[in-house]
Amino acid sequence: MSEPQTNEAQKNEALKNKPSAKKSVKWGEAPKLTILDALYLPAIVSGLATAVRHAVSGKATTRQYPEVEPEIPPNYRGVHRLNRDEAGRVKCVACYMCQTACPANCIEIIAAPAPKDDPHWKDRDKFPATFTIDELRCIYCGMCEEACPVDAIELTSIYDLTGMTREEMIFDKEKLLSVFDETVKTGRDPVRTNRGKLGPAAELSSTAKDAPPPPGRGKSG
Amino acid sequence: MINNLINSLFEYWPVLWPALAAIGVILAVVPFLGLYMTFVERKIAAYVQDRVGPNRVGPFGLFQAIADGIKIFLKEQLIPDHVFTALYFLAPAFSLITAMFALVVMPFGPVATDYKDGFRFIVAPGIDIGILMMLAISSLSAYGIIVGGWASNSKYSIYGAIRSCAQFISYEIPLGLSILGVIAITGSLNIEKIVEAQSGSLFDWNVFWQPVAMLVFFTAALAETNRLPFDLPECEQELVGGFHTEYSGIKFVLYFLAEYTHIVTVSFLTALLFLGGWHFPGLPGPSGASTPILLLGLGVLLAKVSLVVLVIILLRWSLPRFRFDQLMGLAWKGLIPLGLVNLVGVAIVLSLGLPKHLLIATVILPVLGAYYSAAKFNASTAIPNATRQGLSPQGAVSYE
């Protein structure tokens, strides 16, 4: 502890040398309150004016859903389907790639050797005897679609899947094939994956891009 | 005994039936009005937020209110284990009863001050303490909320109730003060006479002589109705549901009918006390008027009331909620001084017999108040010169 006087002088000296005392220091100041601000009323009136402006603009952003359907992008990840090849057989070769890739463990495949004596299947080794997807467990990430080496499993643009029981939400092979028939028939979902390219979640496939706009869909609200 | 009763009933029948008819009208219309105000509020909220709002039930969603009503009437009566049952049931009823009871002295259509027999648009005409009675009874509705909060035996409910209690007590004062100026100018507590005094030209309306009083009245009344921006007793983010956290079904509806009845009351009071009631320039007064003129007056009054209701609803969607200390500060540091000074101004003008036009000078009061509070705020946020030069350690950052 030093003498009080010298202490005071030192303190003043120190304060003068502080960065805050330098000319280069720019002092930020709180904006000044004007009378109009403190009166509140102009702010309230302008708030009311904003509210009224929006109320009378008549530009609602709401979509009347069941009447006006949403625009579904071509790479939308909705309900799955199992694609058929040209001969109408299931494209799937039961390689288990999708089942392995699935992060939600919702795909279950039981493979069987293709019936060699049947001319219909003579160029195939394996086919899925059963192929079930639990649509309730699925997180619709599209990884099965990316993993598939033969473009057999695809996600469609069906977004309004509902069911009354858990059982009916577990889709078997026939159901998944019927989803393919349905969506291809209505033209809303052309086959969109192409082997060797990135999956549809990464880029829109060329087939989907060139496809005609789906009828009855994509009306803007 | 019973004969006497029946006899006196017949004797007083000419006086009795208009009151009974008016009670019937109020009991039939007000709950319906409350129900439909929820619909109007939802629609306006939707339009303000660029949405569509309820539009599925009936044309333009007009039956939505009825559907809501049916739904909520059919709801299960849920009574939590921990409530004080009797009070729990009484509180919402008390809330609605006091809210409706305040309507007894309120003219809901043109009422002539000569009070001839026949139907009049008021239950109890010629009450000479009308406005006083209205204020007294409507402030009783705080009990409904406090008892409900207490009976719910839950911390959110009691916090809501305590807030509501503090808010009611604080805002009663500016409410009364603002009306006092009008009463002093009119010289009567009778609502019909206050409206009667505003007949004639547009500039007889009290709003032109008492703009500050109207501002204070409207703000305080908004607080009395527990509406945004003053809905601290039920603010969802802090208190779940406030005093009605534990209420559901029909009991919850009673609370909300009470709230909407309050809005109706407040809107009517604003229209009657400040906006000339059923008077409109060129429209003859109600005394001795024919039925079409009376209906026209009713239309004028209802139009003014709807305008006030519209402003109240729009305010809800444009202003954020107050913090509790701001709420109290607004009442005690803003509205009460304004009301007091306004009242003093009215008293000076009236007692010295000065021209009435001087009353308009009261608009300078809020401006002065704003100037004072702005200057105070700016002084408190300004950085002292000594700090700038580094001479004062106050406000400067130490680097040691």
Interface residues (C-beta under 8 A of the other chain):
Chain A: N12 A14 L15 K16 N17 K18 P19 S20 A21 K22 W27 E29 A30 K32 L33 T34 I35 L36 D37 A38 L39 Y40 L41 I44 G47 L48 T50 A51 V52 H54 A55 V56 S57 K59 A60 T61 T62 Q64
Chain B: I44 A46 Y47 V48 Q49 D50 R51 V52 L215 V311 L314 L315 W317 S318 L319 P366 V367 G369 A370 Y371 S373 A374 F377 N378 T381 A382 I383 T387 R388 Q389 G390 L391 S392 P393 A396 V397 Y399 E400
